[in-house]
Amino acid sequence: MKTTIVTTVLAAAVLLLAGAARAESIGEVDTVFKFIGPDHKIVVDAYDDPKVQGVTCYVSRAKTGGVKGALGLAEDKAEASIACRQVGPISFVGKPLERQEEVFTERISFVFKKLRVVRMVDQKRSTLVYLTYSDRVIEGSPQNGVTAVPVGSAIPVK
């Protein structure tokens, strides 16, 4: 009985994670040498939009090293840059898009801070607009990045 419950919970977790957008590491550069632990870095990750086939977003951000960074306790800076591009034929997966929807989220501190990417639809110009920013439980950051991908045809919107 216990084994069945554990197996069911694990299977549900795998299904939930399979639907989530995952970052693919593209590369990184060191910015500050640390004697103990990994160096401070700028990392570049690629995210494929799960609802818009043919669009990939590249996000660069600071990643804190040192002992805290190695243990996963460091709070990364709230600075990020984004560039989304058409990387293949654009098609829309599943239901029509929301006018504004969070597409990706990644934790950038142990508990409180997240990096977010939001997709907005500019129907008038047949363009997808992607915004990246970080937020915090108490106070977010006004630092952000924005990019746009022209689609060239009507975008299905709810």
GILINKA-V770113 format. One record per pair of residues at least 12 apart in sequence whose C-alpha atoms are under 10 Angstrom apart, sorted by sequence separation. I is the first residue (numbers start at 1). J is the second residue. D is the distance in whole Angstrom. If there is no record, write none. Layout:
# GILINKA-V770113
i->{I & I}
j->{J & J}
d->{D & D}
This chain:
# GILINKA-V770113
i->{29 & 30 & 45 & 46 & 47 & 63 & 64 & 104 & 105 & 118 & 119 & 132 & 133 & 28 & 29 & 30 & 45 & 46 & 62 & 63 & 64 & 103 & 104 & 105 & 117 & 118 & 119 & 131 & 132 & 133 & 28 & 29 & 44 & 45 & 46 & 62 & 63 & 102 & 103 & 104 & 117 & 118 & 131 & 132 & 27 & 28 & 29 & 44 & 45 & 61 & 62 & 63 & 102 & 103 & 104 & 116 & 117 & 118 & 130 & 131 & 132 & 27 & 28 & 43 & 44 & 45 & 61 & 62 & 63 & 101 & 102 & 103 & 116 & 117 & 130 & 131 & 26 & 27 & 28 & 43 & 44 & 61 & 62 & 101 & 102 & 103 & 115 & 116 & 117 & 129 & 130 & 131 & 25 & 26 & 27 & 42 & 43 & 44 & 61 & 62 & 100 & 101 & 102 & 115 & 116 & 129 & 130 & 25 & 26 & 27 & 42 & 43 & 60 & 61 & 62 & 100 & 101 & 114 & 115 & 116 & 128 & 129 & 130 & 24 & 25 & 26 & 41 & 42 & 43 & 60 & 61 & 99 & 100 & 101 & 114 & 115 & 128 & 129 & 23 & 24 & 25 & 41 & 42 & 59 & 60 & 61 & 98 & 99 & 100 & 113 & 114 & 115 & 127 & 128 & 129 & 23 & 24 & 25 & 40 & 41 & 42 & 59 & 60 & 97 & 98 & 99 & 100 & 113 & 114 & 127 & 128 & 22 & 23 & 24 & 40 & 41 & 58 & 59 & 60 & 97 & 98 & 99 & 112 & 113 & 114 & 126 & 127 & 128 & 22 & 23 & 24 & 39 & 40 & 41 & 58 & 59 & 97 & 99 & 112 & 113 & 126 & 127 & 22 & 23 & 38 & 39 & 40 & 57 & 58 & 59 & 111 & 112 & 113 & 125 & 126 & 127 & 21 & 22 & 38 & 39 & 40 & 57 & 58 & 108 & 111 & 112 & 113 & 114 & 122 & 125 & 126 & 127 & 21 & 22 & 38 & 39 & 56 & 57 & 58 & 103 & 105 & 107 & 108 & 109 & 112 & 113 & 117 & 119 & 121 & 125 & 126 & 127 & 128 & 21 & 22 & 37 & 38 & 39 & 56 & 57 & 100 & 102 & 103 & 104 & 105 & 106 & 107 & 108 & 112 & 113 & 116 & 117 & 118 & 119 & 120 & 121 & 122 & 123 & 125 & 126 & 127 & 21 & 36 & 37 & 38 & 40 & 55 & 56 & 57 & 99 & 100 & 101 & 102 & 105 & 115 & 117 & 119 & 125 & 126 & 20 & 21 & 36 & 37 & 38 & 39 & 55 & 56 & 57 & 78 & 100 & 102 & 123 & 124 & 125 & 126 & 19 & 31 & 34 & 35 & 36 & 37 & 38 & 39 & 54 & 55 & 56 & 76 & 77 & 123 & 124 & 26 & 28 & 30 & 31 & 32 & 33 & 34 & 35 & 36 & 37 & 38 & 54 & 55 & 56 & 75 & 76 & 77 & 123 & 25 & 26 & 27 & 28 & 29 & 30 & 31 & 32 & 33 & 34 & 37 & 53 & 54 & 55 & 75 & 76 & 122 & 123 & 23 & 24 & 25 & 26 & 28 & 31 & 32 & 36 & 37 & 52 & 53 & 54 & 55 & 74 & 75 & 76 & 121 & 123 & 23 & 28 & 30 & 49 & 53 & 54 & 55 & 73 & 74 & 75 & 78 & 80 & 82 & 121 & 23 & 40 & 44 & 46 & 48 & 53 & 54 & 55 & 72 & 73 & 74 & 75 & 77 & 78 & 79 & 80 & 121 & 43 & 44 & 45 & 46 & 47 & 48 & 52 & 53 & 54 & 72 & 73 & 74 & 75 & 76 & 78 & 42 & 44 & 46 & 52 & 53 & 54 & 72 & 73 & 75 & 76 & 77 & 48 & 52 & 53 & 71 & 75 & 76 & 51 & 52 & 53 & 69 & 51 & 52 & 69 & 50 & 51 & 52 & 68 & 49 & 50 & 51 & 49 & 50 & 51 & 64 & 84 & 51 & 52 & 63 & 64 & 84 & 51 & 62 & 63 & 84 & 57 & 61 & 83 & 84 & 82 & 83 & 82 & 83 & 81 & 82 & 81 & 82 & 51 & 80 & 81 & 50 & 79 & 80 & 49 & 50 & 61 & 79 & 80 & 48 & 49 & 78 & 79 & 47 & 48 & 59 & 78 & 47 & 77 & 78 & 99 & 100 & 59 & 78 & 97 & 98 & 99 & 96 & 97 & 98 & 99 & 57 & 91 & 96 & 97 & 98 & 90 & 95 & 96 & 97 & 78 & 79 & 81 & 82 & 83 & 84 & 85 & 86 & 89 & 90 & 95 & 96 & 78 & 79 & 80 & 81 & 82 & 83 & 84 & 85 & 86 & 90 & 92 & 95 & 77 & 78 & 79 & 80 & 81 & 82 & 83 & 84 & 85 & 86 & 91 & 92 & 78 & 79 & 80 & 81 & 82 & 83 & 84 & 85 & 86 & 78 & 79 & 80 & 81 & 82 & 83 & 47 & 49 & 55 & 57 & 59 & 52 & 23 & 21 & 22 & 23 & 20 & 21 & 22 & 23 & 20 & 21 & 22 & 20 & 21 & 59 & 57 & 57 & 56 & 55 & 55}
j->{41 & 42 & 57 & 58 & 59 & 75 & 76 & 116 & 117 & 130 & 131 & 144 & 145 & 41 & 42 & 43 & 58 & 59 & 75 & 76 & 77 & 116 & 117 & 118 & 130 & 131 & 132 & 144 & 145 & 146 & 42 & 43 & 58 & 59 & 60 & 76 & 77 & 116 & 117 & 118 & 131 & 132 & 145 & 146 & 42 & 43 & 44 & 59 & 60 & 76 & 77 & 78 & 117 & 118 & 119 & 131 & 132 & 133 & 145 & 146 & 147 & 43 & 44 & 59 & 60 & 61 & 77 & 78 & 79 & 117 & 118 & 119 & 132 & 133 & 146 & 147 & 43 & 44 & 45 & 60 & 61 & 78 & 79 & 118 & 119 & 120 & 132 & 133 & 134 & 146 & 147 & 148 & 43 & 44 & 45 & 60 & 61 & 62 & 79 & 80 & 118 & 119 & 120 & 133 & 134 & 147 & 148 & 44 & 45 & 46 & 61 & 62 & 79 & 80 & 81 & 119 & 120 & 133 & 134 & 135 & 147 & 148 & 149 & 44 & 45 & 46 & 61 & 62 & 63 & 80 & 81 & 119 & 120 & 121 & 134 & 135 & 148 & 149 & 44 & 45 & 46 & 62 & 63 & 80 & 81 & 82 & 119 & 120 & 121 & 134 & 135 & 136 & 148 & 149 & 150 & 45 & 46 & 47 & 62 & 63 & 64 & 81 & 82 & 119 & 120 & 121 & 122 & 135 & 136 & 149 & 150 & 45 & 46 & 47 & 63 & 64 & 81 & 82 & 83 & 120 & 121 & 122 & 135 & 136 & 137 & 149 & 150 & 151 & 46 & 47 & 48 & 63 & 64 & 65 & 82 & 83 & 121 & 123 & 136 & 137 & 150 & 151 & 47 & 48 & 63 & 64 & 65 & 82 & 83 & 84 & 136 & 137 & 138 & 150 & 151 & 152 & 47 & 48 & 64 & 65 & 66 & 83 & 84 & 134 & 137 & 138 & 139 & 140 & 148 & 151 & 152 & 153 & 48 & 49 & 65 & 66 & 83 & 84 & 85 & 130 & 132 & 134 & 135 & 136 & 139 & 140 & 144 & 146 & 148 & 152 & 153 & 154 & 155 & 49 & 50 & 65 & 66 & 67 & 84 & 85 & 128 & 130 & 131 & 132 & 133 & 134 & 135 & 136 & 140 & 141 & 144 & 145 & 146 & 147 & 148 & 149 & 150 & 151 & 153 & 154 & 155 & 50 & 65 & 66 & 67 & 69 & 84 & 85 & 86 & 128 & 129 & 130 & 131 & 134 & 144 & 146 & 148 & 154 & 155 & 50 & 51 & 66 & 67 & 68 & 69 & 85 & 86 & 87 & 108 & 130 & 132 & 153 & 154 & 155 & 156 & 50 & 62 & 65 & 66 & 67 & 68 & 69 & 70 & 85 & 86 & 87 & 107 & 108 & 154 & 155 & 58 & 60 & 62 & 63 & 64 & 65 & 66 & 67 & 68 & 69 & 70 & 86 & 87 & 88 & 107 & 108 & 109 & 155 & 58 & 59 & 60 & 61 & 62 & 63 & 64 & 65 & 66 & 67 & 70 & 86 & 87 & 88 & 108 & 109 & 155 & 156 & 57 & 58 & 59 & 60 & 62 & 65 & 66 & 70 & 71 & 86 & 87 & 88 & 89 & 108 & 109 & 110 & 155 & 157 & 58 & 63 & 65 & 84 & 88 & 89 & 90 & 108 & 109 & 110 & 113 & 115 & 117 & 156 & 59 & 76 & 80 & 82 & 84 & 89 & 90 & 91 & 108 & 109 & 110 & 111 & 113 & 114 & 115 & 116 & 157 & 80 & 81 & 82 & 83 & 84 & 85 & 89 & 90 & 91 & 109 & 110 & 111 & 112 & 113 & 115 & 80 & 82 & 84 & 90 & 91 & 92 & 110 & 111 & 113 & 114 & 115 & 87 & 91 & 92 & 110 & 114 & 115 & 91 & 92 & 93 & 109 & 92 & 93 & 110 & 92 & 93 & 94 & 110 & 92 & 93 & 94 & 93 & 94 & 95 & 108 & 128 & 96 & 97 & 108 & 109 & 129 & 97 & 108 & 109 & 130 & 104 & 108 & 130 & 131 & 130 & 131 & 131 & 132 & 131 & 132 & 132 & 133 & 103 & 132 & 133 & 103 & 132 & 133 & 103 & 104 & 115 & 133 & 134 & 103 & 104 & 133 & 134 & 103 & 104 & 115 & 134 & 104 & 134 & 135 & 156 & 157 & 117 & 136 & 155 & 156 & 157 & 155 & 156 & 157 & 158 & 117 & 151 & 156 & 157 & 158 & 151 & 156 & 157 & 158 & 140 & 141 & 143 & 144 & 145 & 146 & 147 & 148 & 151 & 152 & 157 & 158 & 141 & 142 & 143 & 144 & 145 & 146 & 147 & 148 & 149 & 153 & 155 & 158 & 141 & 142 & 143 & 144 & 145 & 146 & 147 & 148 & 149 & 150 & 155 & 156 & 143 & 144 & 145 & 146 & 147 & 148 & 149 & 150 & 151 & 144 & 145 & 146 & 147 & 148 & 149 & 117 & 119 & 128 & 130 & 132 & 128 & 104 & 103 & 104 & 105 & 103 & 104 & 105 & 106 & 104 & 105 & 106 & 105 & 106 & 145 & 147 & 149 & 149 & 149 & 151}
d->{5 & 7 & 8 & 4 & 8 & 8 & 5 & 6 & 6 & 6 & 7 & 5 & 7 & 6 & 5 & 9 & 6 & 6 & 10 & 5 & 8 & 8 & 5 & 9 & 7 & 5 & 9 & 7 & 5 & 9 & 6 & 7 & 7 & 5 & 9 & 6 & 7 & 7 & 6 & 7 & 6 & 6 & 6 & 6 & 9 & 4 & 9 & 6 & 6 & 8 & 6 & 10 & 6 & 5 & 9 & 8 & 4 & 9 & 8 & 4 & 9 & 6 & 6 & 8 & 4 & 9 & 8 & 8 & 10 & 9 & 4 & 6 & 6 & 7 & 6 & 7 & 8 & 5 & 9 & 5 & 7 & 8 & 7 & 6 & 6 & 10 & 7 & 6 & 9 & 7 & 5 & 9 & 8 & 5 & 7 & 7 & 6 & 9 & 6 & 7 & 7 & 5 & 9 & 6 & 6 & 6 & 6 & 6 & 5 & 10 & 5 & 6 & 9 & 5 & 10 & 6 & 7 & 8 & 4 & 8 & 9 & 4 & 8 & 9 & 4 & 7 & 8 & 5 & 7 & 6 & 7 & 8 & 4 & 9 & 5 & 7 & 6 & 6 & 9 & 5 & 6 & 6 & 6 & 7 & 5 & 9 & 9 & 6 & 7 & 7 & 6 & 9 & 7 & 5 & 9 & 6 & 5 & 9 & 7 & 5 & 9 & 6 & 7 & 9 & 8 & 5 & 10 & 6 & 7 & 6 & 6 & 9 & 6 & 7 & 6 & 7 & 8 & 5 & 9 & 9 & 8 & 8 & 8 & 4 & 9 & 9 & 4 & 7 & 8 & 5 & 9 & 9 & 5 & 7 & 6 & 7 & 8 & 9 & 5 & 7 & 6 & 5 & 6 & 8 & 10 & 7 & 4 & 7 & 5 & 8 & 9 & 6 & 9 & 8 & 6 & 7 & 7 & 8 & 8 & 5 & 7 & 6 & 6 & 9 & 9 & 8 & 9 & 9 & 9 & 9 & 6 & 9 & 7 & 10 & 5 & 6 & 8 & 4 & 8 & 9 & 10 & 9 & 10 & 9 & 10 & 8 & 10 & 10 & 10 & 8 & 6 & 9 & 9 & 7 & 9 & 6 & 5 & 10 & 6 & 6 & 10 & 9 & 10 & 9 & 10 & 9 & 10 & 10 & 10 & 10 & 10 & 9 & 10 & 10 & 9 & 10 & 9 & 10 & 9 & 6 & 8 & 6 & 9 & 4 & 8 & 8 & 7 & 6 & 9 & 10 & 9 & 10 & 9 & 9 & 10 & 9 & 9 & 9 & 6 & 8 & 10 & 6 & 5 & 9 & 9 & 6 & 7 & 10 & 8 & 10 & 10 & 10 & 9 & 10 & 10 & 8 & 9 & 7 & 8 & 6 & 8 & 7 & 9 & 8 & 5 & 7 & 9 & 8 & 7 & 10 & 9 & 9 & 10 & 10 & 9 & 9 & 6 & 9 & 10 & 7 & 6 & 6 & 6 & 9 & 9 & 5 & 9 & 7 & 10 & 10 & 9 & 10 & 10 & 9 & 10 & 9 & 9 & 9 & 6 & 9 & 5 & 7 & 6 & 6 & 9 & 9 & 10 & 9 & 10 & 10 & 10 & 10 & 10 & 9 & 9 & 10 & 9 & 4 & 8 & 8 & 4 & 9 & 8 & 8 & 9 & 9 & 10 & 9 & 8 & 5 & 7 & 9 & 6 & 7 & 8 & 8 & 9 & 9 & 9 & 10 & 10 & 10 & 9 & 7 & 5 & 9 & 9 & 7 & 7 & 9 & 9 & 9 & 9 & 10 & 8 & 10 & 9 & 10 & 10 & 9 & 10 & 10 & 5 & 7 & 8 & 5 & 10 & 9 & 8 & 8 & 9 & 9 & 9 & 7 & 5 & 9 & 6 & 9 & 8 & 9 & 10 & 10 & 6 & 6 & 9 & 10 & 10 & 8 & 5 & 7 & 9 & 6 & 6 & 10 & 9 & 5 & 9 & 10 & 10 & 8 & 7 & 10 & 10 & 8 & 9 & 9 & 9 & 9 & 8 & 10 & 9 & 8 & 9 & 10 & 7 & 10 & 10 & 8 & 10 & 8 & 10 & 8 & 10 & 9 & 7 & 7 & 10 & 9 & 7 & 9 & 8 & 9 & 7 & 7 & 9 & 9 & 8 & 8 & 9 & 8 & 7 & 8 & 9 & 9 & 10 & 6 & 8 & 9 & 8 & 10 & 10 & 9 & 9 & 8 & 9 & 6 & 8 & 6 & 6 & 7 & 9 & 9 & 5 & 5 & 6 & 7 & 8 & 5 & 6 & 8 & 8 & 9 & 9 & 8 & 9 & 9 & 10 & 10 & 10 & 9 & 5 & 6 & 9 & 8 & 7 & 6 & 8 & 6 & 8 & 7 & 10 & 8 & 8 & 10 & 9 & 6 & 7 & 5 & 6 & 6 & 7 & 6 & 8 & 9 & 8 & 7 & 7 & 7 & 8 & 7 & 8 & 7 & 9 & 9 & 9 & 9 & 10 & 9 & 10 & 9 & 10 & 9 & 10 & 8 & 8 & 10 & 9 & 8 & 8 & 10 & 9 & 6 & 9 & 9 & 8 & 8 & 9 & 9 & 10 & 9 & 9 & 10 & 10 & 8 & 10}
